[in-house]
Each structure stands twice: as structure tokens, then as C-alpha cells.
Amino acid sequence: MGRRLHFWIFAAVLLLAPLPFGANRPWSAALLALLTGLLCLTWPLATVGDRALQPWPLRRIAGPASLFVIVVAWALLQASPWLPLGWAHPFWGEVAAGLGPAGPAVLPRVALAPEAATAATMRWVAYAGIFWLALQHGRSHRRARLLVEALALAGGLYAAYGLVVYFSGREMILGIPKWAYRGDLTATFVNRNSYAAYAGLGLLCAAAALHRRLRDSRGDLPALVNHLRRPSVFFMAAAAAIVVALPLSGSRAGLVVSVGGLVVFVGALLLGRLAPAARPKAILGLAVAVVVLAGAFGGLVFWLGPTADDAEARLRIYRIALEMIERRPWIGIGLGGFGPEFAMDRPFTISQVWTEVHNGYLELAVELGVPAAVIFVAAIAWLVVLSLRGVLVRQRDGMFPALALAASALLGAHALVDFSGQIPAIAATWAALLGLGVAQGWRHAD
């Protein structure tokens, strides 16, 4: 009973995260972190006396967990005054000089914006907690299935809400007048690209739910038609709502990566059914197909028509980010520091104020430094490889590792041109799917 209640509270936190602007406000991000922390703390209480529970062997993720802990420790050190003075950001020296000897004491730090750095670290720890909770609950095939289906239905409901608002002509988000991306469908998100990324994750979940429910028909038409009288119709409706809403968001990149995610999902499912000898060539072929597809769509999306100016602006920002990396390649400027750094160094030729690099990998290198950024990406890649392993070794539940692979490919590709992975509701959903994929990637019964 305790584990069941704990699971549904966990699911509710995930499903409601997109409501307050994707949880991308200080109060909503802090609330998400608080609820996640409480769920992690109460997990042992929820499993007391549960003889059916099989403890997850933490040694299986000890590698990526250790890398993540190293990066979090470094991010906190950046925001602290405990590192050598020679490593501090030059801004703190300018502040001390401006205040003079009679002014208040200044504690130099590596981080340009210590408060932003600690807030970002809090979010990262919360996402890790969501991954851990999904890993624990995902040991159960039934709960893993229920969570995927719930996320699919939630994606459909958010899409339906967005469609109603869009076709009503009201430029509103939850009753509040829009201040950005007017004319685009954003549902409960502010940024159209962020909504498109979340919609893509919802579409993947709907595809996974339909795959599981329809695979038993095995091409038998009566059995297939019979599914229309079952809950499958709700997942079809959710998928249809998302398919309609996604193009109306106006996010070409979001549409591209969503299609790419579906390609990866289908390819991973097919890969799991191949003979072991044929898998290396199939993996290479799938990778080439994804790259070619992304390149073809990317050329149409970013280099033609009205998006050419936007592409040029982003390239200038990328060059500025590379210059920032060159100035402090080893220690960075602290999480959340790009916006303040750009505001101080912004060239007069750029009128727009950019608070994100719109490339997650460059932003990590700017803020954490290259070594810590590489370690962080390696930790995530390790978990993705564990999901790939699950695709190759699992038969009955290979859908879950395939879904984790597809979701990671979607956000990993989107991170090349946007910051959707930094939106709490999106990062939390992806962390949960990755946790399910890793959990169901191992043979066990619960």
C-alpha cells in the first residue's frame, strides 16, 4: 500500500510539473525540488515491510553516479569562497576595488552569479532524485507501464489545452496574457521550443503505450479493431492531439527532433529483435540514418527562409561563447553565469540580450569549464549506454530502454540549438524516462 501511494504521488508531481510555465520559475522549480526531496526521503518508509520489493543494486549505476557527484561538488565549490583567490572571476576584484578599503568585505568566487549557481545545482540534484525514484519504481513492469501511459495522457491533455487556447484566438497562458511567442501554440509553457520538446516526449510516450497495447494483435484485424474499445483509443487521441499541436507551436527544431526521436524509438525496437551478429551494422545504419535525417531537415529548418537571420544571430552567440571558454577553459564562470557575463561583454552590434547560449553543450563548457562539462556529459552518456544495453538484452520489456534512448536522442539533439533541457518540467520528464529505461534494462521480476 505504501509503495503504491508513493508511486502515485511521484507520478502526480511529474504530471503537474508543466502547469506553472514548465516549472521554470524560482518558486515552482524550488517546489519541484522540495517535493522530489520529500519523496526520496519517504521512499524507505514506503517500503518498510514490503517483502515483494527487490532492492536495486546501486553498484550498477555507481560509475555515472560518481561522475555526477563530482560535477555537483565542483559546481558548489564554484559558488563558494573556498577556492584559491587566483581562480576567482575578475568581476569580484572590480567590485572590491569599487567599494574601496572602507567598504564591506567581498568574498571572491569562481562563480559570477553564486545564487544562480546554487539554484541550478538544486535543480540538478532534484532531477537526479527523479531519476532515482523512477529507477526504484521502474523495477516493477506494471508501474513502469503506468507511468509511461500517464505521461502520454498528460502530453495529450496539455496539447488539447493548447489547441483550445490557440483556436480560440486568446493569447493567454493559464489566464495570463502572453508576453512572448504570440501567435504560436505553447500550451502551459512560455517558449514555443520548450513546449515542442515536451510535446515530443509526450508523443514518444504515446507511441510506446500504443506499441505495448497493440503488439499482441500481431496483425490480426479483429484483434486490432477490438483495441478501439479499450483504453488504446485514449492514447490514439493523445497522439493525435500532439501531432496537431506540434507544428502549430512554430518550432521547426522541435518538430525535427520529435520526428528524429520517433525514428530512434522505432529503430531501437527493431534493433532489439535482430540476431546479435547483425546488430553492429544495424546500429551503424541507424546512426547514419538519424544523422542524415537530422541534417536534411536541419538544412530546411535553419538555413532557408525567415529563420536565416535567427541562425546567423545564434552563430554569433556561439562565437561569443567560445571566446568565454577560451578565457576560462578549466574552471568556468559558474552555473547560471552566461547571462550576466554576456550582459557585461555584449557587443554593440547585438541589441538582443541573450540569457542562454542556445547550445547546451557550449553553455556547460562556459559555466562549468571544459573538464567538468565533459564529465557531466559522460555521466549521462553512460546511462544512455545502459539503456542501449537494455534494448539489446531485453525482449519483453525492451520498449522502456528504447523509449529512454529516443527521449535522450530528442533532447540531446535539441540541446544543439536550444535550451529545452534546462526547463525543469522537461528535464524531470526525461530523467524519469531514463530511470525507467535503465531499471527495465535488466532482467528481473517484480
Secondary structure by P-SEA (a helix, b strand, c coil): caaaaaaaaaaaaaaacccccccccaaaaaaaaaaaaaaaaaccccccccccccccccccaaaaaaaaaaaaaaaaaaaccccccccccaaaaaaaaaacccccbbbbcccccaaaaaaaaaaaaaaaaaaaaaaaaaccaaaaaaaaaaaaaaaaaaaaaaaaaaaacccccccccccccccccccccccaaaaaaaaaaaaaaaaaaaaaaaccccccaaaaaaacccaaaaaaaaaaaaaaaaaaaccaaaaaaaaaaaaaaaaaaaaaaccccccaaaaaaaaaaaaaaaaaaaaaccccccaaaaaaaaaaaaaaaaaaaaacccccccccaaaaaaaaaccccccccccccccaaaaaaaaccaaaaaaaaaaaaaaaaaaaaaaacccccaaaaaaaaaaaaaaaaaaacccccccaaaaaaaaaaaaaaaaacccccc
